[in-house]
Each structure stands twice: as C-alpha cells, then as structure tokens.
Amino acid sequence: MTLNKEQILAQKLKLLKVEVPEWGGDVFVRELSAKEQDEIAEVVRKGQTLSNAKLAAMVLCDENGIPLFTDKDIPQLEQVSGNVLGKVLTASAKLSGADENTIQELQKN
C-alpha cells in the first residue's frame, strides 16, 4: 500500500513503557521526532553537549505521548539519579533507532 501525505503526517511517535523500580513504578518514553534528532545532531556537530536531564525532558511522557516536563523542570531533573535517567534514555534511544554504539555510550554515561 502506498501512503499519501496525510497518512504519513498522521503517524504518531512510538511510545514505550519502561519499568523503573528505583522510582516505584513505570514511565513512558517516546521516540525522538525528526526535528529533535536534528537539534541533537546540531549540538553534537558544534562540539557541545546536551544534558541527560534535557534529553529526559524531551522523551518522558504520559501514555498519550504528552511531555511530562518542560525546560523549566530541567534543574529539578538534574537532581535525580543519573543511573536511572540513563536507563530511561537508553530505552528511548532504542525506540528512536539509535545504533548499538550510541546505546553503549549512553549506558557508559
């Protein structure tokens, strides 16, 4: 079946439920949009870094894909466990189609 423009634009970002026993429950993460992937690539191209808290704010969402956090919440997210955020970010990276090297780098950090 050949898709038309409306069908392509109607596609929703994939969601994944991630068990986070350290937080006492589950969270949802979503895959990155094309725009977000471009923004991250631009940051990397410039030799800059993007904090785990910023990335987490981008991908943590409710079961409908609505973001849980805004940029205003990043300072608070910076205070949570880096190991736990790493687990959440690894799940999102897999969902977003990151290659194995990228996922290993996320797990190291």
N, C-alpha and C positions, 0 to 999 in steps of 0.2 A: 504494500500500500504506500503510495506516495503522499506525503504530508503537505498541506498547504501552509501558508504564512500564519493564519490564525491558530491552527493546530500546534505549530511549533511554539508560538508565543504563549500558548495556554499551558505549556508544560510547567509543572511545579518542581521546585528543588527537592531532591530526595532528603528524607529525614531518617534518622537512626536513633533508637532508644539505647542509651548506654547505662549500664548498671554502675553505680558509684557507691559502693558500700561505705566508703570513707565519709560520705555526706548523708548516709542513711536512706538512700533511695536511688531513683533513676533520673536521668536528664535526657532531653532530646538535643541532638545536634543536627545541623543541616549542612548540605554540601555548599561550597562557595559558588557564588554566581560568577559569570564571566567577568563582570566589572570588578568584583572583589579579587579575583585571580590576577587581573591586570594591575590593580592597585598594589598588590603584594609584589608582583614581579617588578614593578617600577621602583618600589622601596629597595628591593634587593639589588636591582641594576645600579642604583645610586650608592650602593655600599652601606645603606642604612639598615637598621633592624626594626622589626615590629615586635612589640612585647607579646608574651603569651597571653597576658590579660586582654590586650586589644583583640588578638585573634579569637580568644574565648568569647568576648563580647559580640564578635561577628557571627559566631556559629551556634551559641547556646540559644535555644528557642523553646517555645511550647509545642504541644502536639500538633498545632496548626501551622508551625513554621514562623510564628511571630517572635521576633527577638525578645529575649528576657532583659537584656542590658543595653544601655546606650553608652556613648563616650563618657558621660558624666559618672558612670559606675566603674570606670577602669581603675581609679585609685583604690577602690574597695576590692576589686578583683585581684589587684596586685598583692593583696594581703592573704589570699587563700593559698593552700598548699600547691607548690609548683609541680609536685609529683602527680597530684590529682588533675590539675589543669592539663598536664602533659598527656595523661590518659584520655581526657576528653578531646584534646586537639588531635591526637593520633587517630581516634575514631573518625573525626571529621575529615582528616586528611585522606584516610582510606576511602571514605564515601565520596570525596571530591576527585578521586582518581590519581592521587599522588603516587609517584613511583616508590619502590622499596627503599632507595637511598634516602629520599626525603623523609619517609616514615622513620627510618633508623635514626636520622639526625634529630627528629622531633623527640624520639624516645630517649636519646642521649641527653638532650637539654631538659 
